[in-house]
Amino acid sequence: MNIKYFGHSCFAIEINGMNLLFDPFITPNELAKEIDIKSIKADYIFISHAHQDHIYDALEIAKNNDSTIVSCWEITEWAVSNGHTKTHPMNIGGTWKFDFGTVQMFNAVHSSSFPDGSYGGNPAGFVFNCPNHCFYYSGDTALTMDMKLIAERYNLNFAFLPLGSNFTMDIYDAVKASKFLNCKHIIGMHFDTFPYIKINHSTAEHAFENENIKLTLLHINEAIEI
């Protein structure tokens, strides 16, 4: 499995010959200015919630790739109303078998509205249960006891968790979330993009290391194999 980081909370994952993209916010991100979104491949685009820093480039990338946008009902309807009809709506607790693996949508403790202030549905995260890999993309969330339910059902190989605090959980709650999830490898997201969410990388790494949990902080445009 190849994972590439495009900044903020946006990752591309190649799995079983399919290209998955998460929460595409690239063009307005000054830290990601070297990335050409026309070069990004996406068979599926998963969107956790409707805030601008998670949907900004979704429609253009979806149009370029004829992608399927997967999200809550409200976000998929937003896509349809903006001319992109290839969508798959889900809701909290729902599970669907896609051609690359099975996905279940979980609650995220956050808010969700479109840039114009209209209602964006319930914020969410996703668990991907695929051949040889099982992982969790939390979206923007606070620490929540619901994460223990994920560990009861799934044996996670790794998880994407926000670290930046202010709008989401911080480093220390992310460590606790890792324990709730029973997950020993965390890939950090939602950090450093704005002054509100800048983190000390060394402090973060030591906090996870002290609990024998691996933390990966990717550089923008960096790719890793898992």
VENJONOR-V66018 format. One record per residue. N is the residue number from 1. NEAR is the number of other C-alpha atoms within 10 Angstrom. Layout:
BEGIN
N/NEAR
N/NEAR
END
This chain:
BEGIN
1/12
2/12
3/19
4/19
5/22
6/29
7/26
8/25
9/26
10/23
11/22
12/22
13/22
14/18
15/17
16/13
17/11
18/13
19/19
20/20
21/27
22/25
23/26
24/27
25/23
26/25
27/15
28/12
29/16
30/11
31/17
32/19
33/14
34/13
35/16
36/10
37/17
38/10
39/10
40/15
41/21
42/24
43/17
44/24
45/26
46/25
47/26
48/31
49/28
50/27
51/21
52/18
53/20
54/22
55/23
56/18
57/17
58/22
59/21
60/15
61/21
62/23
63/15
64/14
65/16
66/17
67/24
68/21
69/27
70/19
71/28
72/24
73/17
74/20
75/28
76/23
77/18
78/16
79/19
80/15
81/10
82/10
83/11
84/19
85/17
86/16
87/20
88/18
89/15
90/20
91/18
92/16
93/11
94/12
95/16
96/13
97/12
98/11
99/10
100/17
101/15
102/15
103/20
104/19
105/24
106/24
107/20
108/23
109/19
110/16
111/17
112/21
113/18
114/17
115/14
116/8
117/10
118/10
119/14
120/21
121/19
122/22
123/27
124/27
125/24
126/24
127/20
128/22
129/20
130/17
131/11
132/9
133/15
134/18
135/21
136/25
137/24
138/25
139/30
140/27
141/24
142/22
143/21
144/15
145/11
146/15
147/19
148/15
149/12
150/18
151/16
152/11
153/8
154/16
155/15
156/20
157/17
158/22
159/21
160/23
161/29
162/28
163/28
164/26
165/20
166/11
167/16
168/22
169/23
170/21
171/23
172/16
173/17
174/26
175/26
176/15
177/23
178/26
179/16
180/19
181/23
182/20
183/20
184/18
185/19
186/24
187/16
188/21
189/25
190/25
191/23
192/17
193/19
194/13
195/9
196/12
197/17
198/15
199/18
200/11
201/13
202/8
203/12
204/20
205/16
206/14
207/17
208/22
209/13
210/10
211/13
212/11
213/19
214/18
215/21
216/16
217/16
218/17
219/13
220/18
221/13
222/12
223/15
224/12
225/9
226/8
END
